[in-house]
Amino acid sequence: MDLLPYNNENLLINFPPLLRRNFEELFCHGKIGLTPFTLSDISFTKQYTENNSTYSYYYTLKIPYAGKRLSWELIFNPEDMCFAPDFSFNDDTFYMSHDLDVIVENVPSLMNWNVNDSKSLTNVLKEFLNLFKKQQIEKLHKENIYSQLCTEYQHLTEEVITPSDIEVYLENTSVHFVINIKVDLSSLPEYSQTIFSRRKDQSDILLNPGEDNCILKMSYIKLDGSRVNASLQLSPRVEQALGNAKTFHIPNYSKQTSLFEYVTLIGKLLRDQVKKVAQHYKLKKEYINCLCTMYAQNMIEFDSETFHKGVFLCEVGDYHCLVHVDISDLFPQEKPTVTLHSLYCASPKKPCLEVVEDYPYSPRWEPNMMLQKLKVYLVEATKIKDLANKCKHPNSRKTHALIKQIQKEKSRDKKKKSNNIKLNILGEKLLWFRDNLEPNCAIYTPKQTVELIEKYLSRFEEELEQIRIKHSIGNRKNRQHASREDIINLTIQQEREEFNSCGLEIPDVLNIPQFQLLRQWNGELRFLPKFKLKRYSRKYLEGSCTHASAKDTKQNVEKTMDTN
C-alpha cells in the first residue's frame, strides 16, 4: 500500500516529463499481475541531464509474480523518449525462447507504442508478464517432475479458479502458486482512511488501499507435497475488516489434501467470515442509528464510520450525566459497555464515572428493543443517583433506605437475568423442533417422534465435522476449538443418556393442540408458558410403536374373518 498525496508531482520528479503520465498510471491504477506494483518496486540505474534537470532513463523493475520478484530492466532512449523502450529480462530461458514473431504476436502494445497514451507502459508490462506466465505453464505440462502438480493445476482451473486468477512460477525443485480467491466483498465496511500529515505548506498524505482481493500463496518446497508453505494476503480494506494473519488464521496444508480441496476450504472460510463481519457491521450501524433517533436532541457525538461509539446527554429531573456507549467486536453476543460520566465532579484529574453492567440485554432483541430497555434502566438508575445526592449523612435513614433499595434492585435484576437465560435456551430448543417438523403432517406418531429426537441428537454433526476437517489439515499438536468441541460432546452424551433412561424433555408432539401450537408459534418468548413439555424415553416410544402395530394387525385379522 503506497503513500500518495493529492499532488503526485513530487513523486514523479525523477522521471522525464514525457513519461510521467505513464508512470503515474502504473503506480496509481496499473495492475500488472495479481499483486499490485508499488513505488518500492522500481529503482533508478542511469540518469541524464536536460535543461539543468536530472532525469532517469534506465530503470530496474521488480515485477511481483507468484510470490517472487522478477528483475526486469527498462531502458528508454534519452535522446528521444518517444521511442518504445528496450527490455533486459535477466532470464536467458525466457529471453532466448521467443523470437521476434512471438513477441509481435503476444506483445502488440510494444509495436504500437504511443508515449502520449498513459496506459502504454502498463499494457506492455502486462503483455510481457502474460507471455512469461504462458511459458511457465507450458513447462509445468511438459516436464515429468511436475506431473503431480500439473494434475492438481488442471483440476483446480477446471473446477474453481479461472486460469487468469492463478500465477505459476517454477524453480528447480519447487513450485509456487499465487491464487486469487473470488469472494463477494461488497458488504464489508468502507476502508477507514488515515491522514498522516496536515500542514499548511503540504497536502494531506493519504493511503491508497487499491483493489479488494484475497490472495492465497502456495509454495511447494518439495514436489511430493510433504512440505508446503501456505499464507493468505488480504488487501488493506479486507484486512481491516477481517483481521490480519495474527487474528484470522488459516489451517495448515497436509500431504493428504489436494490443492483443489484446500482452496475450496479457504474460500469457504473467507465467505463465512465476510458474512459474519457484514452482519456484525449492519447490526452496529442499526444500533447507532436507533441511538441517534432516540436521543436526537441530546446526542453529543457518534462514530459515523465504524459505529463503535456514541455519547449522549441523559437528563432526569435536575440530574445530568454523559452516557458513553461502546460497542465491541463481539456485538451482539457481548452487550455494549455503558459508562456514566458525572457532570458534577469537582476533580478534573479524576473524573467521576461508573460502568453500568447489570442493565437488561439479550442478543436476540432488535437494536431498537435493546435501547428501549437501556433507556428505562437509565431513568431509574439516575433517579437513584439524584436521591443519593440529597442524602447528607452516611448513617441517615434515607441513606440506609437507599442502600436497601439498591441491593433489592440488584438482586431482582440478577434473578431476572438468570430467568432470561433459561428462557433463551428453551426458546432455541423449541425453535429447532418447530423448524424440523414434517410440513404435511397433522400429528406425529411414536415412530416419527423417535426419528425426530434422533435428528435432534445429531444436530451438531455438521459443526463437529468442520472441526475434524480443521484438525486433519496439517500436523496440529494442539486442538483448535477444544472448549467448543468438549461442550458439544458433553451435551450430546447427557441428552442421549436421558433419552435412553428417564426420557428427554421435548414439546408434546403427540398431542394435537400442542402440536398445532408449536407449528403456528412465531418464535416470541412471551408465548413459552403456553407450551407443555413432556419427557419421552426410547423404551416408551418404541413400546408404543409395537403396541400400535399389534393393534393394527389384530384389527386387520378381525376384519378378514368378518368378511369370510
Disulfide bonds with the S-S distance in Angstrom:
none
